[in-house]
Amino acid sequence: MTIRLRKVVLSFALALVALVIAAGLPVSVRANSKPLIVGSKSFSESKTVSEIYALALEHAGYKVVRKPNISNSVVYRAVKTGQIDVYPEYTGTIVEAYLKKSASGKNASQMASLAQKGVKKDGLITFTYAPGDNRQGIGIRSSVAEKYHIKTLSDLQKNAAKIRFVSQGEFDKRADALPGMNRKYGKYNFKSHKDYDDSLKYKIMSQNKGDAAPVSTTDGQLATSKFTLLKDDKGLWAPYNLVPLVNEKAAKSHPKMERALNQVDAKLTTKQLTALNKKVDVDGQNYKIVAKNWYSDHILNH
């Protein structure tokens, strides 16, 4: 390269940096024009949190492409192969479903550590896990809980003969589900035990055709007065804390990514996730609007 050509190249580079600075963005952010692809699974909580992640990353100065509604069976492979860069996952899902390890007896920190170490082999990393915990649980109609003084799974076992259980096939057979309850708490001899499609459980109970059902602990319906989440007083179910699952290459090339998502996750408690799900699944609000309002209230205005 001639001296004259070097001067031309240097002048062009300096002019580009000047334009970046004039635009008010850090050189590192502006120079990386490749957008971050933020994915989600197909249920409301995943889509809402994914949208919050997208807003946080845009606020950090990155371009973002959204890819919601990815099947559970392919989403891990999608982030592993770089088809997406990040999506909201759960520590328990990583450990039990993807790493095929036992989560029995693990606390939140231990689960997060197992997940973090286990995904490294696939070129993935996790950021700081959220306090929000979407684990297995049992919900009951509040009126029934009050009538029989049922607050825990132990109370439910003692009063099982009065309870109509609204179940579904997988829960009846999965080792850590009903068989696990029977093993940990004693046999649940329910008054009746019928299987329905999982999406119908709250409708069945609302119609007074059942009293208790397997639920996720952040279900929006649990934020209403109609239903009560029972305490797992003997610690049967492992924690499933929300955590960003990230392609390591994307994290390295987008250095502001971790701080932006950790700031969000720190405020996503179980109560917050349940409230977000209520707005979408019970109140019928659009998840993008719910996410935008939450981000504005909890991040931008704080």
C-alpha positions in Angstrom: 0.0 0.0 0.0 1.4 3.4 -1.0 1.8 6.2 1.5 -0.9 8.2 -0.3 -3.3 5.3 -0.2 -2.7 4.8 3.5 -3.6 8.4 4.1 -6.8 8.0 2.2 -7.8 4.9 4.2 -6.9 6.6 7.5 -8.9 9.7 6.6 -11.9 7.5 5.7 -11.6 5.6 9.0 -11.4 8.9 11.0 -14.4 10.3 9.2 -16.4 7.1 10.0 -15.5 7.4 13.7 -16.6 11.0 13.6 -20.0 10.1 12.2 -20.4 7.4 14.9 -19.6 9.9 17.7 -21.9 12.5 16.1 -24.7 9.9 16.2 -24.2 9.7 20.0 -23.4 6.0 20.1 -20.3 4.2 21.3 -17.9 3.1 18.5 -18.1 -0.6 19.6 -21.9 -0.6 19.5 -22.3 1.2 16.2 -19.5 -0.7 14.5 -21.3 -4.0 15.2 -24.2 -3.6 12.8 -25.2 -7.3 13.0 -28.5 -7.4 14.8 -29.1 -9.5 17.9 -31.8 -12.2 17.4 -34.0 -12.6 20.4 -36.1 -15.7 20.5 -38.9 -17.0 22.7 -40.9 -20.1 23.3 -44.6 -20.2 22.5 -46.2 -19.5 25.9 -47.0 -16.0 27.2 -44.3 -15.7 29.9 -41.6 -16.5 27.4 -42.9 -14.1 24.8 -43.4 -11.3 27.3 -39.9 -11.6 28.8 -38.4 -12.0 25.4 -39.9 -8.7 24.4 -38.6 -7.1 27.6 -35.1 -8.4 26.7 -35.5 -7.0 23.2 -36.4 -3.6 24.5 -33.4 -3.6 26.9 -31.0 -4.5 24.1 -32.4 -1.8 21.9 -32.0 0.7 24.8 -28.4 -0.4 25.0 -27.9 0.6 21.4 -28.2 -2.7 19.6 -30.3 -3.6 16.6 -32.7 -6.4 17.4 -34.6 -9.0 15.4 -37.5 -10.8 17.2 -38.2 -14.5 16.7 -41.1 -15.5 19.0 -43.0 -18.8 19.2 -40.1 -21.2 18.8 -41.0 -24.9 19.6 -39.7 -26.2 22.8 -38.1 -29.1 20.9 -35.9 -26.9 18.8 -35.2 -23.7 20.8 -32.0 -25.0 22.5 -30.6 -26.1 19.2 -31.5 -22.7 17.7 -29.4 -20.8 20.2 -26.6 -23.4 20.0 -26.3 -23.0 16.3 -26.7 -19.3 16.2 -30.1 -19.1 14.6 -31.0 -17.0 17.6 -28.6 -15.2 20.0 -30.6 -15.3 23.3 -33.9 -16.3 24.7 -35.4 -16.6 28.2 -35.0 -20.1 29.7 -35.2 -21.7 33.1 -32.4 -23.2 35.2 -34.4 -26.3 35.9 -35.2 -26.9 32.2 -31.6 -26.6 31.3 -30.5 -29.1 34.0 -33.3 -31.6 33.6 -34.4 -31.4 29.9 -31.2 -30.5 28.1 -28.4 -31.7 30.4 -30.4 -34.8 31.5 -29.2 -34.4 35.1 -31.1 -34.7 38.4 -32.3 -31.5 40.0 -33.5 -33.2 43.2 -32.6 -31.4 46.3 -30.8 -28.5 44.5 -31.4 -24.9 45.6 -31.6 -21.9 43.2 -27.9 -21.2 43.3 -26.9 -24.8 42.8 -29.3 -25.2 39.9 -27.9 -22.0 38.2 -24.3 -23.3 38.7 -25.1 -26.6 37.1 -26.8 -24.9 34.2 -24.0 -22.5 33.7 -21.3 -25.2 33.7 -23.3 -27.6 31.6 -24.0 -25.4 28.6 -20.4 -24.4 28.0 -19.8 -27.5 25.9 -22.4 -26.2 23.4 -20.8 -22.8 23.1 -23.5 -21.2 25.3 -23.5 -19.1 28.5 -26.0 -18.0 31.0 -26.2 -14.6 32.6 -27.4 -13.9 36.2 -30.6 -15.8 37.0 -33.7 -13.9 38.0 -35.4 -14.3 41.4 -38.5 -15.2 39.5 -39.2 -19.0 39.8 -41.6 -20.8 37.5 -41.5 -24.3 39.0 -44.0 -27.1 39.3 -46.8 -26.4 41.8 -50.4 -27.3 42.8 -53.1 -24.7 42.6 -56.5 -24.9 44.3 -59.7 -23.0 44.3 -59.4 -20.4 47.1 -62.9 -21.2 48.4 -62.0 -24.8 48.8 -58.7 -24.0 50.4 -60.5 -21.8 53.0 -63.2 -24.3 53.6 -60.8 -27.2 54.5 -57.9 -25.0 55.8 -55.5 -26.2 53.0 -52.3 -24.2 52.7 -49.7 -26.8 51.9 -49.2 -30.0 50.0 -49.3 -31.8 53.3 -52.7 -30.3 54.0 -53.9 -31.3 50.6 -52.8 -34.9 51.2 -54.7 -35.0 54.5 -57.8 -33.7 52.8 -57.4 -35.5 49.5 -60.7 -37.5 50.0 -62.6 -34.2 49.7 -60.8 -32.9 46.6 -61.6 -33.4 42.9 -58.2 -33.4 41.2 -58.0 -31.9 37.7 -55.0 -33.6 36.1 -53.5 -34.5 32.7 -51.8 -37.6 31.5 -48.1 -36.6 31.7 -48.5 -35.3 35.3 -49.9 -38.6 36.4 -46.9 -40.6 35.1 -43.9 -38.3 35.4 -41.6 -39.5 38.2 -41.3 -36.0 39.8 -45.0 -35.2 39.5 -47.9 -37.2 41.1 -45.7 -40.3 41.8 -43.3 -37.9 43.5 -46.1 -36.4 45.5 -47.2 -39.8 46.6 -43.7 -40.8 47.6 -42.8 -37.5 49.4 -46.1 -36.8 51.1 -48.0 -40.1 51.2 -50.7 -41.4 48.9 -53.2 -38.8 47.5 -56.5 -40.6 47.5 -58.5 -37.9 45.8 -62.3 -37.9 45.8 -62.1 -37.9 42.0 -59.2 -37.8 39.6 -59.8 -36.9 35.9 -57.5 -36.0 33.1 -58.1 -33.0 30.9 -56.1 -31.0 28.4 -53.7 -28.9 30.4 -55.0 -25.6 28.9 -58.5 -26.3 30.4 -57.5 -26.7 34.0 -58.5 -23.2 35.2 -61.7 -23.3 33.2 -62.7 -26.7 34.7 -62.0 -25.3 38.2 -63.9 -22.1 37.5 -66.9 -24.1 36.4 -66.8 -26.0 39.7 -66.0 -29.3 38.0 -62.7 -29.7 39.9 -60.9 -28.3 42.9 -57.1 -28.6 42.5 -54.7 -29.0 39.6 -51.0 -29.0 38.6 -49.9 -25.5 37.8 -46.8 -23.4 37.1 -46.0 -21.2 40.0 -46.1 -18.0 37.9 -49.5 -18.7 36.2 -51.4 -15.4 35.9 -54.5 -16.9 37.3 -52.7 -17.3 40.6 -52.7 -13.5 40.8 -56.5 -13.5 41.1 -58.5 -14.2 44.2 -60.1 -17.3 42.7 -57.0 -19.5 43.0 -54.4 -20.2 45.6 -50.9 -21.7 45.2 -50.2 -24.4 47.8 -46.8 -24.4 49.5 -44.5 -27.3 48.7 -43.7 -27.7 52.4 -41.4 -30.7 52.0 -39.5 -29.3 49.0 -40.4 -31.8 46.4 -40.0 -29.6 43.3 -36.7 -28.0 42.3 -36.4 -24.3 41.4 -36.9 -23.2 37.8 -35.4 -19.6 37.9 -35.7 -17.5 34.8 -32.3 -17.0 33.1 -31.1 -15.7 29.7 -29.5 -18.5 27.7 -27.0 -16.9 25.3 -24.8 -17.9 22.4 -21.3 -17.1 23.6 -20.1 -15.6 20.4 -23.0 -13.1 20.4 -22.3 -12.2 24.0 -18.6 -11.5 23.2 -19.4 -9.4 20.1 -22.1 -7.4 22.0 -20.4 -6.4 25.3 -23.3 -4.4 26.7 -25.7 -7.3 26.4 -25.0 -8.9 29.8 -25.4 -5.8 31.8 -28.7 -4.8 30.0 -30.3 -8.2 30.6 -29.0 -8.6 34.2 -30.6 -5.2 35.0 -33.9 -6.6 33.7 -33.7 -10.0 35.4 -32.9 -8.5 38.8 -36.4 -7.1 38.9 -38.3 -10.1 37.5 -39.5 -11.7 40.7 -42.0 -14.5 40.9 -44.6 -11.9 41.8 -43.7 -9.7 38.8 -43.8 -12.7 36.4 -47.2 -13.7 37.8 -48.5 -10.1 37.4 -47.2 -10.0 33.8 -48.9 -13.3 33.0 -52.2 -12.1 34.5 -52.2 -9.1 32.2 -51.8 -11.3 29.1 -53.6 -14.6 30.0 -56.4 -13.3 32.2 -56.9 -9.7 31.2 -56.3 -10.3 27.5 -53.7 -7.6 26.9 -51.1 -7.9 24.1 -47.8 -9.2 25.4 -45.8 -6.5 23.5 -47.8 -3.7 25.2 -47.5 -5.4 28.6 -43.7 -5.7 28.1 -43.3 -2.1 27.0 -45.3 -0.8 30.0 -43.3 -3.0 32.4 -39.9 -1.9 30.9 -40.9 1.8 31.1 -42.1 1.5 34.7 -39.3 -0.6 36.1 -36.3 0.3 34.1 -36.6 3.6 32.2 -38.2 5.4 35.1 -35.9 4.1 37.8 
